[in-house]
Amino acid sequence: MPILTHLSDSGSALTIKIIGKFQFPMASEYRRAYTNIDEVEKYSLDLQESDYLDSSALGMIIALWEFVERDKNRITVVNANEEVRTILKSANFDQLVNMV
């Protein structure tokens, strides 16, 4: 299972954990991860166990950003390795989402 989700006890925060390569074949599962639950206040995209993302992954992050009405404060990318962080920053994703 390449995507795991965790909803906080309060129901206000959802963590989407990507395992393995973040790429097009997981697009449907990724979309279901955040659309099949009631909307939450904060979304975390945990990339600790993902060492690769392709251009479709960037599109999937944009889809989540649009889902939260382009509110940077509602999405945080966490635990990305240096290579993934470099890709996200070079594509200016640090202007769309928080990165820690």
Beta strands, then each sheet from edge to edge (+ up, - down):
strand 1: 3-7
strand 2: 13-19
strand 3: 42-49
strand 4: 75-78
strand 5: 98-99
sheet 1: 1+ 2- 3- 4- 5-
end
